[in-house]
Amino acid sequence: ETPLEMLRFLVLLCVLSQLCTGFSSDLSGTWTIIKANSSSLTLWESVEVVIGMNEPVEVNIIWKACYAFNQTFRLPRDGKAHPVMLTSSAFPTNGFLGVQRDTTTPALQTLTQASPASIVINEDYKLLSSQKANVLNLTHAFTLGSSSLMTYTIKSQTPPMVLTYEFQRKTNAHTVHHKHEEEGTEEEAYHPPQAIPKPRPGSKTQRAYVMYVPPNWTLNGGLASNALVIALQGLVNRKGPNFYIVYPPKWAFTYSPEVLHHYATKRGFDFTNLTSAQHAIATFRESIKGYVVWDTTVRSSLVVAFTVCGLYDAIPIVPSMVPLMKAFNISEVADFSTRFRNQTDLEIYTWAKKQYWHMCNRTSIVWMGGSCHNEMRPGVADWGVMTKSFFTDLSTVPSSDEYPLAASLLEDMAPTKFISFGWHSYCKDQEHTYVTLLSHHGGRAHGLNTLPDLSFINRVPISEGFKFKNHHNTTAPPKVPPNKVLVGLVQTDGLGLGAWTRPGRGKLPYAWEAGPDDYTLQGSLMEWFYQQATPNDYFVGALSGPGYLYPKVQPKEDLTKLLQLANQIFQDLDLDIMTIFDASAVPAVCGTSAEYKVDTTLTPEAVSAYFDVMSGLSGFMNGYGASYTFVYNETTKKSLQSFDYYLDPGRAVDDAVNDLRLLAMLNSRRPYYLIIHVREFSTIDRVDKIIAKLGPEFDIVHLDYLIRVANAHPTWRNHYNL
């Protein structure tokens, strides 16, 4: 055989056996999505398609994120419709919509074409929305194109929908993991303002200090100075509101410069600027009784150091700062510079519990999580130091070896009274595992790890005579508008995060989620928000109680007490609507399942608790993303509605418009109540662009008006899960 004949033989063998991806002749094999050339994946990070061309033809679509979902077609080449029971209610092509596939009646699936270069499957199933069931007729087309690319197209005539995804054959390239979006990136250069706001001339003043901290939070970088200053803030503010910190522009809570201006110009604080950690030490030397050395190679050493600082009135330092301590005649309290090397977090916190737990607060604990590895953003550490709280960073995943220790800490806390400050670790667990564990023990969360200046704000009282007044609309019986979609806009994640300080606020009727615990923890900050509110700004209570908790796993007696506490605070803050969220049923660890479901629905028992204990409220909302509990209570004549749409900050304007029109088509009874949960990273100007394109059928209304109309004329099906 000549070399040319041998080459021809190898090429033919490669094609027939499909061992050579580049020469594959049909759709068989594994395909991975090219996101840049595809329709939006909404909540998914990637998609993989595995095709087998034998009999029966098998197509497995794997929608991937932390939790992945398998959507499988396995059909013979007979052109007949085959009834198939769907194993998951997830609507995979759009995770933002409040819809689910019906798993109680069979879908009909038909393989209409199966050639080497083309597979076409027709699929009919019921799609459930808050009002009714709609029959969805889909065509799934997989087409082999040039350059060994595959196109996957999903079409529907009613409702109209066309989605197109482009795929390439899978290689052994490494998967790219995305960094959590929580805390932004470091600024290359940061120059704090030179002028400090001053009180009004002639006003009564109170002396205080301020420091602008730089945006470096790495363990082996500027964190050492920032951690010292934040812990010192907690010590100093035990005696009153003496020390305020302004955080960089990209800090998660954006309000610290504006609140500084408020305290100076409206509350009479005369701030003196501190320019460095050394300057702060010199100013507050009398409050410092010692120092704790931590290890820049062991993140948890700083977490334990914060505990010790609170108990012994100390400040955390790194070894290079010891000469500075000697210059100020500050003595050592503990040395962790090498104490925890080569130890696991379980070993470190077990030791810390044995040494310090008996001395710590039982109504406050700090989870110093959030960003991890070589970074820490300990904004809330001032509060933990001030209150002598125990600091930890243990995993809250039940299968983790750290979980029993985490649970043992919470078992010792005071049920219904304790609050966990900070946040879970993005490297160890999930938000829902953290809040689930707290709720199991009668506790609640007050996030985040980046929460700024709580020790200062807590010591500033609410202005004498100030009354919290929400911008309620008329209480007269509402007229039911015919043929309208009533849209309510609610920003996620609480005050201080997101769009409040950005341009556009007041342009649209907007609801803002306020944490009731903030009334007692930082009432003067709540006063500032209420003073700033325009007639279009409306406050609602969140999440689920006085703080963030999951009602489905709270002990019944504890939940009742917590809702009673929330009820009193709602009256003080003039709140009339509550947002509830419970993700305790979401799987604790990431994985893949054909029965994928993110369950944030509420049980009848949980819903009844709110209607019974908080019967004076006008209504309740449920969910974070879209959820599926809708209840009208005949006794109270009040309602609970879930969010029917989650507005993701990355969703294109036209795609969001099409989503909302689709929901209006699926929910055809009027009025249709469409409550949108707007992610805090979305600006109001962007939301306004979406609203402007919706058309005259959609009315953007004040949330309390929407709730009152819904109470008078509910148009949804009562259900706890679609």
C-alpha atoms as one frame of an Amber mdcrd trajectory, in Angstrom:
protein
   0.000   0.000   0.000   1.204   3.494  -0.834   1.204   6.221   1.861  -1.694
   7.937   0.046  -3.809   4.758   0.097  -3.009   4.270   3.791  -4.125   7.852
   4.560  -7.414   7.294   2.712  -8.025   4.118   4.697  -7.366   5.865   8.034
  -9.682   8.738   7.170 -12.458   6.278   6.228 -11.931   4.332   9.442 -12.064
   7.545  11.451 -15.379   8.577   9.896 -16.985   5.181  10.363 -15.923   4.785
  13.962 -16.370   8.458  14.950 -13.042   8.293  16.750 -11.909  11.431  14.997
 -14.118  14.334  16.014 -13.133  16.571  13.148 -14.393  14.087  10.522 -17.596
  12.937  12.301 -20.391  12.404   9.791 -23.487  12.686  12.013 -24.848  14.238
  15.193 -23.667  11.450  17.479 -21.458  12.454  20.351 -21.162  15.122  23.013
 -21.655  18.802  22.243 -20.923  21.866  24.359 -22.528  25.255  23.892 -20.906
  28.343  22.381 -22.553  30.955  24.587 -21.517  33.938  22.487 -23.491  32.566
  19.510 -26.555  31.434  21.466 -29.746  32.709  23.020 -29.548  33.650  26.688
 -29.211  30.746  29.125 -30.974  32.761  31.870 -29.960  31.038  35.134 -27.719
  28.396  33.553 -23.973  28.723  33.069 -23.627  26.211  30.220 -25.437  23.481
  28.281 -24.210  20.125  27.015 -26.017  17.857  24.535 -25.269  14.127  24.208
 -26.775  12.397  21.151 -26.986   8.718  20.314 -28.218   7.755  16.832 -29.023
   4.110  17.560 -32.566   2.770  18.004 -34.193   4.414  19.884 -32.675   7.813
  19.186 -31.537   9.404  22.431 -30.922  13.087  23.095 -29.806  14.159  26.540
 -29.682  17.923  27.226 -27.793  18.860  30.380 -28.487  22.374  31.647 -25.620
  23.242  33.974 -25.085  25.598  36.883 -24.356  24.775  40.520 -27.384  22.512
  40.213 -27.735  20.827  36.839 -30.767  19.304  35.165 -31.004  16.463  32.632
 -33.682  16.748  29.960 -33.859  13.443  28.057 -35.627  12.370  24.860 -35.564
   8.639  24.062 -37.758   7.956  21.029 -38.141   5.295  18.303 -38.137   6.136
  14.604 -41.849   5.401  14.140 -43.268   8.930  13.744 -45.789   8.292  16.540
 -46.581  10.445  19.561 -45.394   8.776  22.752 -46.716   9.744  26.204 -43.867
  10.510  28.591 -44.155  11.531  32.245 -41.852  14.473  32.919 -39.672  13.944
  35.984 -39.060  17.628  36.680 -41.305  20.675  36.622 -38.387  22.943  35.689
 -38.870  25.060  32.557 -35.239  24.905  31.468 -35.141  27.513  28.704 -36.097
  30.402  30.985 -35.506  30.266  34.718 -36.747  33.817  35.276 -40.433  33.072
  34.635 -43.007  31.966  37.191 -43.988  28.873  35.206 -43.550  25.118  35.622
 -44.021  22.069  33.449 -46.870  19.820  34.537 -45.541  16.545  35.931 -48.962
  15.045  36.669 -50.069  14.490  33.060 -47.914  12.959  30.314 -46.168  15.023
  27.679 -46.459  13.847  24.069 -43.147  13.450  22.258 -42.744  12.580  18.567
 -39.552  11.945  16.621 -40.442  13.373  13.196 -36.970  13.299  11.642 -33.766
  11.394  12.392 -31.135  11.642   9.693 -27.383  11.787  10.290 -27.437  15.575
  10.058 -30.858  16.407  11.479 -33.076  15.391  14.406 -36.509  16.954  14.898
 -38.698  16.259  17.931 -42.164  17.646  18.548 -43.195  17.957  22.176 -46.547
  18.952  23.713 -47.031  19.457  27.443 -48.942  21.593  29.899 -47.164  24.683
  31.148 -48.523  25.871  34.485 -48.691  29.549  35.420 -50.197  31.321  38.406
 -53.611  31.524  36.705 -53.976  28.398  34.611 -52.477  25.585  32.532 -51.503
  26.275  28.922 -50.614  23.659  26.312 -47.171  24.357  24.942 -46.292  22.980
  21.491 -42.524  22.857  21.001 -40.299  21.793  18.128 -36.742  20.779  19.044
 -34.451  20.754  15.991 -30.816  19.603  16.088 -28.962  20.351  12.848 -25.394
  19.529  11.852 -23.846  22.485  10.058 -20.550  23.383   8.525 -17.288  23.465
  10.468 -18.538  20.621  12.670 -20.985  22.898  14.521 -24.479  21.934  15.626
 -27.468  24.246  15.942 -30.232  23.522  18.458 -33.430  25.467  17.775 -36.550
  25.529  19.960 -39.714  26.924  18.371 -43.246  27.461  19.591 -46.164  28.991
  17.704 -48.357  29.598  20.758 -46.958  31.293  22.662 -44.516  32.566  20.029
 -40.947  31.651  20.895 -37.728  31.003  18.963 -34.502  30.118  20.756 -31.264
  29.197  19.009 -28.156  27.657  20.535 -24.890  26.841  18.772 -22.691  23.933
  19.866 -19.265  22.523  19.141 -18.016  19.043  19.808 -16.743  18.683  23.331
 -13.010  18.641  23.913 -11.010  18.002  27.047 -10.633  21.718  27.739 -10.877
  22.667  31.375 -14.134  24.129  32.669 -13.942  27.785  33.608 -15.406  28.467
  37.037 -16.890  31.891  37.543 -16.043  34.021  40.553 -18.967  34.931  42.779
 -20.342  38.332  41.878 -20.765  39.527  45.448 -18.064  42.042  46.148 -16.699
  43.544  42.932 -13.022  44.024  42.168 -10.266  46.081  43.693  -9.715  49.579
  42.385  -6.248  50.218  41.027  -6.076  53.590  42.724  -8.274  55.121  45.383
  -8.114  58.713  46.513 -10.517  59.600  49.329 -12.088  63.045  49.352  -9.959
  65.749  50.922 -12.876  67.697  52.421 -14.797  66.194  55.337 -18.454  67.311
  55.557 -19.083  69.680  58.447 -22.113  70.464  60.624 -24.297  73.442  59.816
 -23.003  76.678  61.321 -24.509  77.340  64.719 -25.801  73.804  65.239 -25.086
  71.729  68.322 -22.143  69.468  67.521 -20.717  66.160  68.718 -17.091  65.251
  68.132 -16.243  62.078  66.213 -13.585  60.678  63.909 -13.662  59.283  60.398
 -11.266  57.222  58.315 -11.390  56.362  54.628 -10.087  52.803  54.256  -8.306
  51.776  51.041  -9.687  48.982  48.822  -7.193  46.226  49.559  -8.566  43.146
  51.292  -5.951  40.459  50.622  -4.418  38.605  53.546  -0.868  39.455  52.531
  -1.767  43.000  51.470  -3.701  45.923  52.908  -6.114  43.777  54.933  -3.784
  43.932  57.938  -4.270  47.679  58.326  -7.989  47.604  57.498  -8.708  44.741
  59.929  -6.926  46.615  62.712  -8.941  49.774  62.064 -12.290  47.927  61.890
 -11.644  46.060  65.151 -10.533  49.312  66.795 -13.774  50.899  65.629 -15.711
  48.254  67.570 -13.741  48.934  70.767 -14.045  52.708  70.538 -17.763  52.733
  69.783 -18.624  50.839  72.976 -18.507  54.264  74.627 -20.667  55.918  71.972
 -20.617  56.892  68.289 -16.970  57.946  68.120 -15.436  56.379  65.010 -16.940
  56.095  61.513 -15.372  54.378  58.493 -16.007  55.304  54.858 -15.621  52.329
  52.533 -14.402  52.435  48.903 -16.785  53.111  45.981 -17.074  49.439  44.982
 -18.020  48.255  48.469 -21.198  46.130  48.450 -23.053  48.613  50.672 -22.781
  51.828  48.715 -24.091  54.320  51.235 -21.233  55.016  53.670 -20.172  58.386
  52.130 -23.771  59.638  51.953 -24.499  58.586  55.531 -21.349  60.348  56.725
 -22.643  63.524  55.069 -26.028  63.010  56.742 -24.542  62.584  60.209 -22.378
  65.671  59.751 -24.925  68.036  58.224 -28.151  66.820  59.843 -27.096  65.217
  63.136 -24.306  67.593  64.138 -21.288  65.271  64.080 -18.041  67.186  63.698
 -15.700  64.625  62.147 -11.913  64.723  62.322 -10.128  62.759  59.601  -7.732
  59.983  60.600  -5.202  59.324  57.854  -3.683  55.964  58.851  -3.908  53.037
  61.226  -1.089  54.556  63.280  -3.038  57.812  63.504  -6.085  55.865  64.708
  -4.041  54.007  67.348  -2.603  57.264  68.645  -6.071  58.820  68.824  -7.729
  55.910  70.635  -4.789  54.531  72.610  -6.761  54.519  75.873  -9.291  52.033
  74.435  -6.606  49.496  73.490  -5.502  47.000  76.145  -3.534  44.595  73.969
  -2.878  43.110  70.561  -3.340  39.728  68.867  -0.916  38.564  66.194  -2.492
  36.696  63.285  -0.991  34.705  60.428  -1.313  36.050  56.874  -1.033  32.482
  55.549  -4.029  31.210  57.592  -7.256  33.145  57.029  -8.986  31.588  60.043
  -6.292  32.947  62.354  -7.738  36.431  61.786 -11.266  35.125  62.392 -10.194
  33.779  65.795  -8.219  36.969  66.442 -11.405  39.023  66.092 -13.006  36.930
  68.839 -10.053  37.559  71.136 -10.034  41.278  70.321 -13.610  41.622  71.495
 -12.999  39.708  74.705  -9.719  41.399  75.666 -10.131  44.910  74.184  -7.354
  44.185  71.717  -6.514  44.953  68.097  -5.366  42.407  65.461  -1.916  42.872
  63.948   0.545  41.001  61.730   4.112  40.285  62.904   5.573  43.292  61.084
   3.449  45.582  63.283   4.935  44.387  66.598   7.493  47.252  66.748   4.623
  49.728  66.358   2.840  48.106  69.307   5.976  48.413  71.427   6.270  52.074
  70.475   2.765  52.598  71.879   3.480  50.384  74.911   0.713  47.920  73.962
   1.182  44.389  75.293   0.533  41.064  73.595  -2.660  39.156  74.413  -2.253
  36.196  72.026   0.113  35.117  69.292  -1.426  33.161  66.400   1.429  33.910
  63.984   2.225  30.187  63.698  -0.355  28.626  66.056  -2.744  27.333  63.366
  -0.434  26.312  60.541  -1.152  22.918  59.010  -4.480  22.740  60.863  -7.937
  22.379  59.370 -10.667  24.889  60.094 -12.399  22.213  62.143  -9.334  21.904
  64.349  -8.912  25.676  64.598 -12.496  26.435  65.599 -12.707  23.441  67.933
  -9.733  24.896  69.782 -11.245  28.395  69.696 -14.547  27.151  71.106 -12.759
  25.423  73.988 -10.739  28.534  74.757 -13.234  31.361  74.309 -16.822  30.220
  73.769 -17.782  30.387  77.448 -16.917  34.099  77.494 -18.892  35.103  74.407
 -22.267  36.697  73.736 -25.259  34.347  73.339 -27.448  36.690  71.289 -24.894
  37.608  68.624 -22.510  35.445  66.593 -20.464  36.408  63.523 -19.976  34.207
  60.452 -16.908  35.807  58.884 -17.443  34.351  55.425 -18.127  36.001  52.097
 -15.007  36.244  49.962 -12.457  33.633  50.912  -9.078  32.042  50.140  -6.614
  34.962  50.220  -9.243  37.612  50.890 -11.515  38.853  53.651 -13.919  41.810
  53.723 -14.752  42.079  57.416 -17.024  45.135  57.417 -19.213  43.714  60.192
 -16.268  42.812  62.436 -16.636  46.093  64.332 -20.023  44.911  65.609 -18.715
  41.489  66.601 -15.815  43.034  68.503 -18.056  45.599  70.210 -20.534  42.930
  71.357 -17.912  40.315  72.336 -19.279  37.838  69.810 -17.741  34.562  68.742
 -16.389  34.632  65.170 -16.364  31.565  62.943 -16.312  30.452  59.329 -17.582
  26.880  59.610 -19.363  25.081  56.789 -23.133  24.732  57.113 -23.476  21.854
  54.640 -24.905  18.890  56.605 -22.460  16.430  55.040 -19.431  18.539  55.990
 -17.213  17.469  58.870 -17.494  21.059  60.148 -21.299  20.957  60.388 -21.622
  19.301  63.835 -19.420  21.973  65.384 -21.389  24.739  63.682 -24.632  23.220
  64.935 -23.240  22.871  68.466 -22.482  26.596  68.580 -26.035  27.483  67.603
 -27.517  25.016  70.092 -25.954  27.178  72.808 -27.442  30.422  71.483 -30.685
  31.936  72.804 -33.589  30.798  70.556 -35.669  33.592  68.949 -33.214  36.138
  70.334 -29.938  35.389  68.599 -28.839  36.927  65.316 -26.008  35.683  63.148
 -24.151  38.600  61.604 -21.846  38.340  58.595 -22.347  35.771  55.864 -21.578
  32.230  54.809 -18.330  31.374  53.029 -18.494  31.359  49.233 -15.855  28.628
  49.256 -17.601  26.233  51.639 -21.371  26.280  51.411 -24.496  28.034  50.182
 -26.698  30.838  51.447 -29.598  28.458  51.923 -27.587  25.952  53.984 -26.471
  28.795  56.248 -29.952  30.240  56.809 -31.441  26.748  57.161 -29.059  25.919
  60.007 -29.788  29.213  61.765 -33.531  28.692  61.389 -33.395  25.148  62.761
 -32.155  26.677  66.000 -34.626  29.557  66.198 -32.189  32.124  64.831 -32.036
  34.563  61.974 -29.417  36.174  59.745 -28.407  39.793  59.380 -26.069  40.086
  56.400 -23.602  40.664  55.007 -19.957  40.305  56.034 -19.531  43.694  54.343
 -22.144  45.465  56.507 -20.424  48.749  57.419 -20.287  50.878  60.565 -22.902
  49.011  62.590 -21.104  49.778  65.867 -21.292  53.512  65.102 -24.800  53.663
  63.669 -26.185  51.542  66.512 -25.047  54.175  69.016 -26.748  57.077  67.220
 -30.334  57.316  68.457 -33.320  58.012  66.247 -33.999  61.752  66.211 -36.289
  62.878  68.981 -39.877  63.022  67.769 -39.165  61.316  64.452 -41.971  59.068
  63.204 -41.452  56.500  60.485 -44.004  57.226  57.788 -44.297  55.055  54.698
 -45.663  56.421  51.422 -48.965  54.551  51.427 -51.460  55.210  48.692 -55.131
  55.872  49.326 -56.867  53.356  51.560 -60.196  53.776  49.744 -61.568  50.594
  48.120 -59.688  50.323  44.837 -61.383  50.248  41.478 -60.544  47.090  39.563
 -58.973  48.186  36.265 -60.282  46.180  33.289 -57.973  44.507  30.782 -54.798
  45.485  32.581 -51.590  43.846  33.691 -50.706  45.491  36.998 -46.948  45.486
  37.525 -45.267  45.923  40.905 -41.498  46.446  41.153 -39.625  45.244  44.235
 -35.834  45.490  44.619 -34.066  42.488  46.126 -31.620  42.249  49.005 -32.488
  45.078  51.308 -31.696  48.734  51.725 -28.156  49.934  51.183 -27.477  47.474
  48.371 -28.187  48.355  44.785 -30.025  51.245  43.244 -31.001  53.418  46.222
 -28.067  55.831  45.897 -27.945  55.678  42.093 -29.657  58.013  39.621 -33.301
  57.445  38.752 -34.828  56.717  42.150 -38.282  58.313  42.323 -38.903  57.998
  38.598 -40.970  54.801  38.958 -43.119  53.334  41.720 -40.615  51.086  43.478
 -40.764  48.933  46.597 -37.660  48.530  48.747 -37.111  45.614  51.110 -36.300
  46.810  54.623 -35.040  44.496  57.369 -37.141  44.964  60.526 -34.130  44.183
  62.721 -32.517  47.344  61.352 -35.041  49.357  63.355 -33.439  48.212  66.606
 -29.895  47.693  65.304 -29.445  50.832  63.231 -32.570  52.921  63.579 -30.849
  56.197  62.701 -29.875  54.697  59.341 -33.479  53.651  58.744 -34.460  57.222
  59.603 -32.119  58.435  56.840 -33.725  56.110  54.292 -37.230  57.216  55.260
 -36.214  60.878  55.058 -34.803  60.339  51.560 -37.806  58.433  50.233 -39.813
  60.035  47.421 -43.574  59.496  46.998 -42.696  56.670  44.582 -40.554  54.857
  47.163 -42.406  52.311  49.274 -40.921  50.130  52.023 -41.814  46.481  52.615
 -40.500  44.195  55.357 -38.072  41.371  54.507 -37.123  38.538  54.747 -39.652
  36.264  56.449 -39.475  37.762  59.946 -37.621  40.354  62.019 -34.511  39.086
  60.229 -33.740  36.655  57.436 -35.140  33.224  58.324 -36.802  30.176  56.746
 -40.281  29.556  58.204 -40.578  25.943  57.026 -37.750  24.809  59.323 -38.214
  27.186  62.248 -39.599  25.384  65.322 -43.302  26.265  65.468 -43.202  28.067
  68.799 -40.081  29.987  67.798 -41.666  31.082  64.513 -44.716  32.396  66.344
 -42.546  34.453  68.713 -40.430  35.798  65.868 -43.486  36.819  63.843 -44.944
  38.529  66.887 -41.711  40.502  67.224 -41.798  41.346  63.515 -45.413  42.440
  63.840 -44.511  45.029  66.471 -41.611  46.384  64.418 -43.831  46.567  61.328
 -46.128  48.898  63.253 -43.204  51.077  64.351 -41.855  51.283  60.783 -45.313
  51.754  59.227 -44.882  48.621  57.094 -47.886  46.837  55.614 -46.443  44.154
  53.291 -43.881  41.416  53.930 -41.565  39.460  51.629 -41.116  35.798  52.598
 -38.393  33.528  51.249 -37.600  29.930  52.135 -34.989  27.875  50.293 -34.600
  25.207  52.963 -35.789  22.507  50.526 -33.077  23.301  47.957 -30.367  20.591
  47.827 -27.410  21.359  50.070 -24.713  20.495  47.545 -24.338  21.062  43.831
 -25.094  18.214  41.474 -27.037  16.880  38.493 -30.489  15.346  38.559 -33.271
  14.473  36.148 -35.626  15.533  38.945 -34.039  18.963  39.343 -36.130  21.478
  41.231 -35.308  24.603  43.209 -38.202  24.565  45.654 -38.934  27.935  47.271
 -42.645  27.310  47.730 -44.363  27.584  51.097 -46.332  24.947  52.974 -49.929
  25.504  54.131 -48.668  25.518  57.729 -46.125  28.266  57.029 -48.642  30.397
  55.129 -51.190  30.019  57.923 -48.648  31.224  60.486 -48.275  34.523  58.642
 -51.994  35.034  58.078 -52.705  34.218  61.732 -49.949  36.149  63.518 -49.613
  39.071  61.114 -53.261  39.411  60.151 -53.078  43.205  60.230 -50.867  43.376
  57.150 -52.371  43.940  53.707 -50.494  41.093  52.116 -47.408  38.992  51.585
 -44.999  38.209  48.747 -42.930  35.062  48.378 -39.701  34.084  46.673 -36.454
  35.520  45.432 -36.479  34.208  41.927 -39.917  33.349  40.609 -41.850  31.068
  42.943 -45.177  29.253  42.914 -47.265  29.819  46.053 -50.426  31.928  45.579
 -53.052  32.004  48.333 -56.118  34.135  48.994 -57.213  33.792  52.615 -61.002
  33.869  52.873 -60.918  34.630  56.596 -58.625  37.652  56.522 -59.469  38.690
  52.943 -55.730  39.082  52.409 -53.402  37.507  49.867 -49.988  35.965  49.447
 -48.508  36.161  45.955 -45.173  34.889  44.724 -42.883  36.818  42.454 -43.828
  35.887  38.905 -40.631  37.241  37.373 -37.016  37.701  38.411 -35.317  40.561
  36.576 -31.703  39.557  36.232 -29.229  42.444  35.809 -27.703  40.712  32.786
 -30.996  40.171  30.940 -31.117  42.187  27.715 -33.862  44.805  27.616 -35.665
  43.236  24.637 -35.437  39.747  26.155 -36.947  41.009  29.410 -39.743  42.711
  27.480 -40.508  39.458  25.645 -40.479  37.559  28.946 -43.058  39.866  30.488
 -45.270  39.755  27.399 -45.097  35.962  27.481 -46.237  35.916  31.110 -49.125
  38.232  30.241 -50.148  35.857  27.444 -49.967  32.768  29.662 -51.922  34.536
  32.427 -54.790  35.832  30.308 -57.305  36.717  33.048 -57.421  40.407  33.867
 -56.295  42.039  35.921 -53.127  39.987  36.017 -50.894  40.798  38.989 -47.259
  40.659  37.926 -44.870  41.289  40.814 -41.270  41.539  39.621 -38.282  40.981
  41.882 -35.604  43.301  40.518 -32.059  42.198  41.358 -30.288  44.973  43.230
 -27.595  45.344  40.549 -30.206  46.604  38.056 -30.467  50.369  37.781 -33.833
  52.107  37.757 -32.987  53.725  34.429 -32.555  50.253  32.908 -35.857  49.096
  34.391 -37.499  52.198  32.953 -36.295  51.233  29.456 -37.972  47.837  29.835
 -41.211  49.350  31.078 -41.309  51.844  28.205 -41.430  49.003  25.667 -44.212
  46.944  27.235 -47.185  48.772  25.767 -50.460  50.203  27.115 -51.772  46.921
  28.535 -49.158  47.114  31.300 -49.622  49.557  34.175 -46.722  50.143  36.576
 -48.448  50.783  39.884 -47.626  51.293  43.533 -47.204  47.933  45.219 -49.705
  48.580  48.002 -52.324  49.502  45.377 -51.622  46.243  43.500 -51.986  44.243
  46.723 -55.282  45.924  47.637 -56.727  45.317  44.153 -55.611  41.684  44.368
 -57.265  41.321  47.773 -60.513  42.627  46.298 -60.323  40.650  43.058 -57.899
  37.690  43.053 -57.447  36.148  39.600 -54.959  33.352  40.359 -55.559  29.721
  41.251 -55.033  29.100  44.969 -52.053  26.762  45.190 -48.963  26.135  47.264
 -47.096  24.747  44.274 -48.137  25.065  40.637
